Amino acid sequence: MIKKYKNIKDVPNNLRGDLDFLLEGKTFEERLNLFSKSLKIEIKNKDSKYESLESFLKALKKDEKSTIIFNKLFNYSSNKVSKDLNNVENNIEYSKLLQLLQKHQSEIGSESNRIYKNRVKIKKWLKDPKFKNYKYYFSNVIESFKYRLNDKVNDYLSIASEGNIDVESIFSIITNTELDLGFVIDSKGKKIKINENNLNSLLKHKEFKVRKESILKYKNAYLKHKNSLANILYQEFKSINVDSKIKGFQHPIDSLTFEDNVDKFFVKKLYTKVQNNNHHFKKYDFWFKKFYKAYYGEKATKYDLSRDIIKYKSKFTIEEAKEIVINSVMPFGKEYQDKVKEAFDNGWVDYMPAEGKRQGAYSIGSSFGVEKKHIHMNFEGDLKSVLTLSHEMGHSMHSYFSDNNNILINSQYPIFQAEIASIFHELITYDYLLKTSNNKKFKFRILQEIIEGFQGTVIYQTTWSNFEYDLYDSLHKGEHPKTYSQISKIFINNKIKYLNKKNPKLKEEDAYNSIRVPHFFAGFYVYKYAIGQIVANIFYNNYLTEGKVALDNYIKNFLSAGCRENPVDLIKKAGADLNNENTYDLGFEYLKNAIEEWVKLGKEIYKDKI
């Protein structure tokens, strides 16, 4: 049984993760003052650094050192806040850092404007071998200038942005503080308050009434605010549509995918390929219902789809989880495995849940120059916790190789690439568990995790992304879907394309996800999760067919490549060509095989009941 801690201070030091090393023996205030001095040097050199190539390169090196100081301060203070959200001192330190950064940004002004002013010089520098490591980054910046507005308009927009309405924060306030999800009462009279943290466990509850009421009350809580949430979504998308139009983009999606060097045709290809391959889930849905009836002796309804249909080993200690992750990465070679061991031995991971600790899990960003790529999680002792540890370690190892093989400017890989490493890490862990276990029930559950993970990452995220696309397209055509009724119609028409049903009938209330997903307020990016899963599947297939050669290629041309070139070209060098339509079909091949193996095991387990 995993111990629940009342306070983060009660958690043993070896389970907390080490952050103190980031201060390098000094106080937070001393490190903050050092950062402040480095920022003053940046301001002093902001214009003079463009006088020559030599002075520019020298300034970039100084900026890199300043960024490392910031990264250490940021990771120290932000992670301390995550450890204990209610700690006043931690929040004050974090606020001081952000205030200093905000003050600096207002004093130094727009670097983009300075690059634009000196673009002729920079274009010449791009041809100089000494500028080689900076070529890709600054070429992209200069390329973006074709969508740049003039200085006066840019200055106006910069100043006016302080008065912009932050619709994301309004959405967050409504959904986090004003939604009443209500209570459910079980057969023993126990009253259970529904919240985001216990919803999944309620959907697995042994009582049908609890499961059904939890879903309906959760849905209805959002529907009570449906028109206000729909209008907030409309305002967000309308603002981005107008911005893209002013800057000269042909379509809002082109403006949102520009940084990744893809376009609307790229994402539409993803939508088509996922729709064409979604039929693989028909077999899974059919057999899930068969196995459900075999296990529970009753027919599955739409309120039963989250229930476990097998009993398997469900508890793991932290030591067992670490051992699984270490053993699973053996094929990657000594450097990789030694670094994972070091991560566990030297305090990279903050494991335990405690009151006041931030929920969920993440691996730190802004990691360049930070030796320990901190992982924040809440270990519950179940299979999901083991896979979460593996997933986040995948991110941390990506950061380790990227940071150690690139200069700062080329190390900060985008979201387009980020999920590939973490998902591939999970696949390698699945592979290890399946190969080393003789327990059919455990393997059955692992395969189900793989299938459901694919469904959540590829099918759901692609469906949501396609909805975003259709909503932007509607605005682009001059339509104004601002009510829930209008937005839900777009959502339903899109969702139907991804359902394995003939003539599906959906009601307005079935579109509540159109106003529920917070990712819709963070730019157009959920399709990148689907890309991450598909590419990770290709890399896994390469590993199965080529062994160590494929893994060496993955480390050299993906993990170590950072963002030295555009993501699609970089991924192609590592072994997955996203411009080849067969790539998507091959990505689904892994799913197809998992479903077939899952069905085979299920038939063996339930042979006397089906």
ABEGO torsion letter per residue (X at the ends): XBBBBABAAABBAAAAEBAAAAAGGBBAAAAAAAAAAAAAAAAAAAAAAAABAAAAAAAAAAAAAAAAAAAAAAAAAAAAAAABAABAAAAAAAAAAAAAAAAAAAAAEBAAAAAAAAAAAAAAAAABAAAAAAAAAAAAAAAAAAABBBAAAAAAAAAAAAABBBAAAAAAAAAAAABBAEBBBBAAGBBBBBBAAAAAAAAABABAAAAAAAAAAAAAAAAAAAAAAAAAAAAAAAAAAAAAAAAGBABAAAAAAAAAGBBAAAAAAAAAAAAAAAAAAAAAAAAAAAAAAAAAGBBBBAAAAABBABBBBABBBAAAAAAAAAAAAAAAEAAAAAAAAAAAAAGABBABBBBGBBBEBBBBBGABGBABBBBBBBBAGBAAAAAAAAAAAAAAAAAAAAAAABBAAAABBBAAAAAAAAAAAAAAAAAAAAAABABAAAAAAAAAAAAAAAAAAAAAAAAAAAAAAAAAAAAAAGBBBABAAAAAAAAAAAAAAABBBBGBBBBAAAAAAAAABAAAAAEBAAAAAAAAAAAAAAAAAAAAAAEAAAAAAAAAAAAAAEAABBAAAAAAAAGBBAABAAAAAAAAAAAAAAAAAAAAAAAAAAAAAX
